[in-house]
Structures are given as C-alpha cells and as structure tokens.
C-alpha cells in the first residue's frame, strides 16, 4: 500500500471518520448550517448502519468535546451501566469465573442513543429529523457491505441460522450470507429510527422537547419494552457454550441517563490533553504522557530503537496501573490525582530500564495502597467448531491469525464556530448478542470487561459502568482548541493514538504524516475482552520498521512480532491551526476505508 494522502485544510469544516459515508453525512450537516455536535451525531448514527460488525444502536459511546461558547471541555458519558441485579453472587451462582463475552449476560444499558440525544440537547442546533435522515436512508435503501462485515456474517451464518435466528433474519437475506460490496439493507433498524423520529415529532413543542421525546421512546417506550421482553424471557447461547437469560430490564433503561462530566487533563509541553475519566481506560494515555515527559524523545529520534523501547516500557507501567486502579468512580475510590502526580510519576519512571521488562505486571501503590490485579486466566473450553470458537472471543471482529485488530469506530469534527468533537462509538456489534426482535440491532456486551474479583474498582456490581476501552482525545494548545482524534483498536487505542500525538507534539509532524507514522504496541497486560489473553514481552510493530531497529529491540529483550505494513489502527484526526486560521483533517490509510473531508 502507498500512504501519502494529503493533509486537508479549509476554513468551513473538517471531518474524519472510519468510513467515507459518515464523513460525507457529517459534511452534509455542516453545509446545512449545523455545528460540529450535529455533524458528529449524524455521523454516529450512520456508523451504526455501515459498520454493524463494530458498533450499533444498542452500543455505547463517549463523546469528548470543546465548546467555543463556554470555552470548556466536557465529556458526555454514553457508557451504560450493568443491570440492577448484576451481582457477584448471581454470576457465581451460574458457575462462572468470568463474565461471558457474548450473549445476554454481559449486556449493559445501551448508552449510545442517550449520549447522542444529550449531546444534541446540550450543544446541537438542528432538528432530530436532519440528524437521523442519513442513517434512515442508508438502513432503508442499503449500503455496500464492507469486507469485514461480510467475513463476520459468513463465519457466523450457522449461529444466526440455528441459534440467533433474529440475527439471521437481518443478516442472512434470502437465507444466505451477503457478499462483500453487495447492497445491504436493514429495514428493521430503519423502522426503529423512523418510529423514534415519529414519536419525537408527535410530542410537539420545540427541538429540545422532541429530543426528550425520542429519548423517552427509547429508554421508557417501545425500545425498552422490546428489550425487556426479549432479554428476560429468552435463553441465548453464549461464549460459555450454554444458554442463559440476561439481566437487563426496561427499568434499568428507564433509570439511566447519559451524564455530562468534566474531563481529566494533563499538560504536555504547550498542550493540555483532555480525556474521559477512569470509567474508561482513557487516563492511561495521560499516565503514559506523564512518564514520557521525563525523557528527551526528540533527541532519540522518531521510530528509533530508543524511542520505541521507551514508549513501550512506559506503556507497560501505565497499563499495569489501569489493571489495578481503574473503574467506575461513582462506585470506587479511584486515586487518579495521585496516579497523575509528579512525585508518583517520577517514582514509576525510575522503573524504566535499558532492557525489556518481563514477567508480572508492576502496578504502583498510590498513597501506599496495595494494588490488586485480577486473575483473568480463563478455563480452556473445548473446541466447538468455527462459529462456536468465534463467540468465545469477545472482540467485535472475526478472530483471525493476525495482530491487526481494528475494531470499533471513530468520528472527529471541527467547525467554523470553533467547536471540536471526537467520539469513539462501539458495542452492539453483530457478533456480540442476538438482534432484538423487531428492532434490528444487538445489545452491547461491555459487561465482559468487568471482573468477578470482589473489591476491585472494576468488579461487577449493580448499576456500575464497566471499564470501557473507548478513548477519544482532545488537546488544547496554549489554551486554544488544537487537536481531536481517536482510533479503533480496543486496548491498543491509547498506544496507537499516543504514537500519533507524539509525532505531532515532539517531532512537529503535520496531521496526515502523523496518522501515517509507524504503529506499534504491547499486549503485556490482560486484554479487556474475553478470553483476556496477555502476551508478556511481545512488541508488535508494523513491518515498515527499520530492520536494524527491529534487531536492536530484540537485543534489548523484546519479542518483536512484525505486523503487515499499515495494519495497526485507523487514527482519525481534526485540528485547528490558530495561527493560520485553518481547520485541518487527516485519516489513516490503514483499512482502506477511513476518510477525511475539509473545506
């Protein structure tokens, strides 16, 4: 593959997303006079249609933004919590040592719709009909099916035909898996969008009243009723190889609303970097920056052995703290201020050595507290055939023998009014759980990221938010909005976006060059998704890495694994160049489907 896409510049609007159609939808909304919040929401709904193997209407999303009118950064949390009856005792009574990665047991309150409604109500300008128009059209009239979605449907076709029959009705038109590139329609999903819009319009009143009515129809009306009826009465085959009913009820949905929260931030050079809180893995990005701030990365040289080694070793330390200390701050005392403090960081930075750290994770002891890393080792289940083996893995994509896992979606938008928005939608993918009858979408299974270790910050419990991997980033430069970016990639998001940001902040790369720079990561820690695998000492780097650098990294003790060129991540980014008065957009060439637009 040849990289080298141009960096796009303009003054009216900038958009980047993981699919060309959401990017086009967002630009269309900007052209109609909408702002970045309107555009991001419209793109978010289109993503649910065009990337069903990565996200859906039953999924979740954090929305991180800068609002020009208030000169503030905020987070809309669209990570739905566990049901009220999701207790340690319940899962243990089922003979489980881990929460399954598929089916109905790990289902959480669908947060994406509520998050987009809250975003539109607080910061948007256009009516809901404009926001949903593109998604309705694509669901009703069809979109060219992506190769990744076609692969997943083909592998899972026996599951859909034999067990998850409502998924079969949606994804097996004519009883057969559709081919890549074929026009694929989801009329049931289109009808759900249209009914939400109809009930909103019937409520009368202004724009805000209609948004409230749509949200009510989803969380207290026909959507919640359909989910309650299905989940509480249907036993579904899941990754355990057994059938279980779920715990999610209509009351769980009625009791939840997306929250607007303060971001967590850290200065890095002239930048102040903002992230969602520790209910996501997001602060691990800041911990990595804090550790790296004590090294002269510029003197090492971008993509040198010194540079890659130092970044990876700091990542290992930061993610060890993620494993020990992150969780829902509404239910646990998360020592985040200490984790980001200079004294604690200096103590941790001293652990970075010339050779690769191996063996057990080394979480710190903030404030003298004793860290606990849950044992995520899972029992080995007997082989059950290709599709049965696939649902044992909680990742969205069909698992193949490759290091490239580019699951999840991203949308970033900057507008002429000075607003910036970045969101990372996920959950409710076609492999997660069966389609809910009559609704055309699956439920998210983020509960699988929680542990059954009692007392841990990410331990399962009623109404607790699972620690999500979704991790958008927004950076101010000298107090002014500068960058908004994200990538698919599960646990690896905050490593691949870190490489992008360092290329900009420490090496002066332009936006497009930065999204194309060499990508690498470590899986030294347990994966958030079942079966929670880890690969200590393994350093995965794209094959475009200098062979001499690879050999030096191996000499330092890293087990270097080469991934195909341009295969790790799909960073999408927008920027505001305050000096030039320009908006910029860039999209990684990885995956051959991310697209940016700017004018």
ZAVEX-361773 format. One line per 5 residues: for each residue x, y, z of C-alpha. Coordinates in pm, whole numbers. Each point is the difference from the previous one (the first is absolute). Layout:
N
X,Y,Z  ...
This chain:
599
0,0,0  117,351,-73  -73,250,274  52,367,-59  -354,135,6
-9,380,11  -73,194,316  -329,180,-62  -49,366,92  -290,244,-6
-190,260,198  -358,-132,1  14,-349,150  223,-305,51  -111,-360,43
177,-334,32  -158,-338,64  55,-372,-48  -234,-17,-301  -57,231,-294
-380,15,36  -6,136,358  261,255,-106  -224,106,-289  -304,14,229
184,221,250  108,241,-275  -357,11,-127  -122,102,344  262,275,18
-112,123,-342  -357,27,131  119,235,272  42,-254,275  293,9,238
260,-263,89  -232,-162,256  -278,-42,-255  247,-138,-254  160,-245,242
-340,-135,107  -118,-48,-359  325,-181,-81  -35,-210,316  -339,-131,-110
130,-73,-351  288,-198,152  -258,-226,164  -129,-91,-346  320,-25,-204
224,-172,261  -239,-245,173  289,-233,82  156,276,212  -290,190,158
-376,41,11  -298,185,144  20,-231,303  362,96,68  186,271,190
204,315,-69  201,262,187  -29,346,-161  286,239,82  -32,360,-113
110,361,19  -281,255,-1  98,342,-131  -295,180,163  114,-97,349
372,-55,-69  -26,-338,171  79,-367,-50  -251,-261,109  -88,-367,-37
-342,-147,-68  15,-349,146  -188,-247,-216  133,-305,182  -310,-171,134
26,-180,335  -62,-358,103  -358,-96,96  -123,41,357  10,-377,57
354,-49,-133  170,-118,319  307,-210,65  -223,-255,165  -219,-37,-308
288,-74,-234  161,-236,248  -332,-182,45  16,-82,-371  336,-169,54
189,276,-182  348,129,77  -22,270,-269  -279,193,-167  -64,-140,-348
109,204,-300  -317,-58,-200  -369,-68,49  -229,180,244  174,-34,339
257,274,-73  -260,239,-146  0,353,141  -239,291,-40  42,122,-360
170,337,42  63,124,-354  -349,135,-72  -21,181,330  345,148,-43
-80,138,-344  -334,140,123  173,169,294  270,137,-230  -260,142,-237
-212,143,282  293,172,169  203,118,-299  -174,-71,-333  -217,226,-216
-183,-206,-265  -324,-198,37  15,-375,54  -144,-68,-346  313,148,-159
227,-202,228  -164,-336,-73  -69,54,-369  322,-156,-129  -13,-303,229
-363,-69,-90  78,26,-370  296,-235,15  -181,-257,217  -307,8,-225
162,24,-345  324,-184,70  375,49,20  287,-194,-163  92,-266,256
355,30,129  229,-303,-45  46,-28,378  -375,-11,57  -45,-255,-279
274,-220,151  -163,10,341  -347,-81,-133  133,-291,-206  179,-157,296
-293,57,236  -271,-107,-247  -57,-341,167  -39,174,338  -249,244,-148
-192,-278,-175  -9,-245,293  12,204,320  -17,378,-44  -285,-17,-248
-96,368,14  358,81,-102  -56,-240,-287  -308,195,-110  206,320,-15
339,-120,-124  -89,-298,-218  -229,145,-269  -148,-285,-199  156,-239,253
356,60,-127  294,215,111  25,314,-218  319,58,-197  247,281,63
-102,303,-201  -361,-112,-35  -271,250,85  -108,-88,352  -321,125,161
-124,-11,359  -370,95,-24  -69,-89,364  265,247,115  -137,262,-240
-346,-52,152  143,48,351  162,331,-98  -321,111,-173  -220,-90,296
231,188,238  -27,300,-229  -378,-38,-34  -51,-10,376  226,301,39
-199,196,-258  -331,-102,156  111,147,333  -24,349,-144  187,291,149
340,120,-109  322,-176,-86  94,-76,362  -341,-149,76  28,-228,-301
345,-121,105  -139,-78,345  -291,-189,-157  235,-209,-216  210,-84,302
-314,-93,192  -119,-225,-283  333,-183,10  54,-36,376  -359,-11,125
-203,-83,-310  -10,-255,-279  376,-67,-14  30,-68,372  -311,-218,-11
138,-213,-284  336,-40,173  -161,-89,334  -226,-259,-159  283,-165,-191
276,4,261  -204,-116,297  -181,-282,-179  253,-143,-246  285,-240,68
283,76,-239  309,-201,-88  312,191,103  377,-44,22  -30,-248,288
-158,-249,-239  -318,15,209  -324,197,-21  -77,282,242  -263,265,47
123,355,43  -45,243,288  -78,323,-182  -353,131,51  -211,290,-116
32,148,348  379,-1,-30  -38,202,-317  -254,240,149  228,66,297
297,111,-212  90,323,-175  324,103,-168  201,237,218  209,304,-85
327,-19,190  321,194,36  295,-137,-193  329,-113,151  300,196,-127
378,21,9  244,259,-140  257,-122,-251  225,270,-143  -224,275,-144
-296,-241,-4  -261,-86,259  -134,-345,-81  -358,-90,100  -150,-347,43
-309,-166,151  25,-125,357  110,-336,145  -329,-172,-88  188,-29,-329
361,-93,-57  54,359,-119  221,131,285  260,-261,-98  83,234,-291
76,274,250  205,-231,220  210,-95,-301  54,368,-85  94,79,359
263,-274,-2  136,97,-342  25,366,98  316,-92,191  180,-123,-314
145,194,-292  -194,-177,-273  106,256,-261  366,-85,52  -76,-371,-38
-153,44,-343  -347,-106,-117  -30,-377,-38  354,-67,122  66,-298,224
47,231,300  -330,173,-75  -207,-317,-52  154,-172,303  -65,298,227
-360,43,-115  -75,-371,40  151,-23,348  -200,303,115  -312,-159,-151
57,-316,204  13,201,322  -304,212,-82  -214,-297,-103  102,-188,315
-158,285,194  -307,-22,-222  -40,-363,98  32,72,371  -170,333,50
-252,96,-272  -375,-41,34  -323,194,46  84,295,230  -366,16,109
46,-334,174  372,-18,86  266,230,138  228,45,-301  334,167,96
24,182,-333  157,319,133  281,-200,156  45,-214,-312  58,317,-203
207,184,262  365,95,-71  134,-181,307  -175,-327,-77  93,25,-368
368,57,81  -3,-307,222  -150,-206,-280  227,146,-269  303,-128,193
-117,-355,-80  74,44,-371  323,-184,-81  215,-61,-306  -147,-347,-45
-359,-111,-53  -200,-59,316  -136,-353,12  -214,-213,225  -275,129,225
-161,341,-26  144,265,230  -282,227,114  88,276,241  -118,68,355
-153,349,-10  -24,143,350  143,-324,137  -303,-201,-109  50,-364,-98
-76,-71,-366  -211,-296,-103  16,-134,-354  -286,-243,-65  89,-345,-122
-145,-1,-350  116,-351,-88  -295,-180,-154  -74,-368,-11  59,-155,-341
-326,-88,-168  -8,-299,-234  -1,77,-373  -351,34,-134  38,81,-368
86,327,-169  -295,218,101  -12,-142,354  369,78,38  -58,352,-133
-258,96,262  239,-112,275  195,315,-88  -171,323,100  163,216,-266
-232,140,-269  183,-147,-297  38,-356,-120  327,-102,162  267,-98,-247
371,-73,31  106,363,-20  122,270,236  -224,259,-164  -321,56,196
-158,314,-134  -337,-35,166  -216,294,114  -67,330,-178  105,365,24
-140,337,-105  170,339,49  -142,337,-109  109,364,20  -222,284,-115
28,365,-102  -152,107,333  301,-129,194  -150,-327,133  178,-336,-3
-153,-342,62  149,-348,3  -188,-321,77  90,-370,-3  -320,-203,-48
-1,-375,60  -208,-280,152  -309,-171,-130  190,-158,-286  -147,-292,-192
221,-254,179  -81,123,351  -353,-127,53  -312,-86,-199  -194,273,-174
-294,107,216  -320,-107,-180  -163,286,-185  277,254,67  273,-97,-246
292,39,241  196,-199,259  81,90,360  347,96,117  198,-246,210
237,238,177  -68,-183,327  260,-256,-109  274,251,88  -89,-18,370
150,-240,250  -155,-231,257  279,91,242  -172,145,305  106,349,103
180,88,-323  -87,341,-153  -124,-180,-313  -185,-274,184  -349,-76,-128
-283,154,195  -346,152,-37  -9,317,-215  378,11,-34  156,114,-325
239,-257,-145  346,136,-68  -20,67,-371  289,4,-246  -159,286,-197
235,295,19  -36,326,-197  261,274,48  -16,379,-25  292,236,45
21,375,52  314,190,-98  76,308,204  -357,-16,125  -159,-12,-347
-158,-306,-168  261,-177,-210  -58,-373,-57  -280,-256,24  74,-362,-88
-74,-367,59  44,-346,-145  -159,-344,5  200,-269,176  -130,-105,342
278,-3,259  246,129,-257  -180,329,-67  206,197,251  323,-136,-144
-75,68,-367  -136,349,68  299,65,226  234,-59,-294  -205,243,-208
5,269,269  373,-32,70  71,35,-372  -183,334,10  106,126,343
364,-111,14  97,-23,-366  -210,270,-167  -171,-233,-247  -297,130,-192
-331,-167,63  2,-242,-294  364,-99,47  -77,-70,365  -291,-236,-74
227,-188,-244  297,-35,234  121,-344,110  -242,-172,240  96,-240,281
-137,-130,329  40,-244,287  -248,-257,131  193,-40,324  -322,28,205
-324,-198,-7  -236,94,-282  -326,160,104  -200,-240,-217  -47,-371,59
202,-219,12  219,274,158  324,-118,-155  336,167,61  333,-31,-175
280,115,230  314,133,-172  -162,-4,-346  46,325,-190  -208,18,-316
123,244,-264  -92,52,-363  238,-159,-251  101,341,-133  218,37,310
372,29,-79  152,-355,19  293,133,204  -245,146,252  -178,-336,20
326,-178,74  97,251,267  -339,-37,168  45,-376,2  344,44,152
-166,196,280  -223,-298,79  -316,87,-192  -169,-284,-184  -65,198,-316
-294,-112,-211  -35,160,-342  -349,97,-115  -82,75,-364  82,350,-118
-271,256,74  -216,-242,199  -4,133,358  -268,254,82  -204,249,-200
75,336,159  -248,271,-97  84,359,91  -106,361,-43  189,311,104
-34,374,41  303,200,-111  -49,316,201  294,184,-160  -114,-62,-358
-374,14,72  -43,-341,-163  -180,-323,77  177,-322,-90  -101,-364,-39
186,-325,-49  -88,-369,-20  228,-301,23  32,-203,-322  -21,-318,208
-303,-212,-77  -68,179,-329  -324,153,123  77,293,234  -71,334,-163
50,364,84  -171,301,-154  68,369,35  -107,323,-161
